[in-house]
Amino acid sequence: MRATAAAPAALLASPALAAPRRLAAAAAIPALPLGWVPRPAAQRPLSRAAAASSSADKPSGQQPGAGDNPILEKVVQVERQNERGLAYGALAVLLGGAGLALLAVPQRCVEFLWAATPSVLVAGITRNFGSVLLLVAVCAHCLKEAAEHGRMQSETYRRLNLGLLWWGLGSALALWLAPAQPLRMGQGLMTALLLATAWHAGLTYQETDEQGLKPGYLFKQFLGSLGNLASYSNTDKSAIVSLYVYGLAAKTTIAAAAAHLLEGKMRIMSDGLLLAPLGSLGVSLLPLVGVGYLLVALVLFTQKDAARRGRLGASTFKSLNAGLAIVGLAHAASLAGLWQAGALAHTKLAAAKIAVQASLAAFALYNYAFAKK
């Protein structure tokens, strides 16, 4: 039996039958093209499922990158808002400090910046310029709050940014074209602060407008941001009295700005209103105040728009009312000081100017305290 069982196994293992089996196995392999070279395992193409898995793991130019990640986008946006807020906060501190110094000790500031002893009239003009700087600081503070809360797309803050941009550029130009130039260090400090304000406001405005920083377009937008001089449209939420008061105050402020800017050529205020000579230093300071009055007019139109919408009680407009009150009180006190010192003519026009400034300050303080959202 053992010999019988071993016989088939020996027969299958014999060389005679092994050759036909190899031929049959070779015939079962599909024919390969001529010149085919086997690829290493690392270079072999992946299947569709494996390729999809690999492309999902590794971002390519056609795959969504980090910029499309909503969480990462939110983090980047918050960081940018914080950076904008910090810059506006720094500008508010610097502008506020400069404004307080000019308002409190104008003689010392003029001596430091121009190395000259100011007259009573020049000291009064310096106080007016300081009050304008305080209003600019209030605007920067409002923009800081808006940047930190992601509200820069609002028309109110776009208007304020545009105002700070043109105020900084216009004030720097007036400073460099003035007949009495400050000392080199003073001029450098003032120019740096003015241009830093304009640069940051313009950079932020560019992010909220597709047109970018085209000068012609920006100037047209600035004129438009002053509002329609003849429009007093209102709604059922409008504060009618505030709507008209802010609108009329803005118009008179634009007229005052023109008088300050043109005084060096036309002597609008010197003839009949001022009893003391301006001198080259006074003529140099008036355009700085005039450019500031254009920003004051823009803020007044902003308040007019808030009155139309019934929004004077919101935090931004309360802050702007506080800034307008500072400007009004400072100007009224400055004019009263000039009246008492004999540098201002005792006329009905001069008395009316003092009354208007004091009334505007009182009205702004009233809205600051009692206006409702």
Helices and strands as residue ranges (DSSP letters): H 2-12, H 15-28, G 41-43, H 48-57, G 66-68, H 70-104, H 106-114, H 120-148, H 155-177, H 184-207, H 215-225, H 240-266, H 279-309, H 315-341, H 348-370
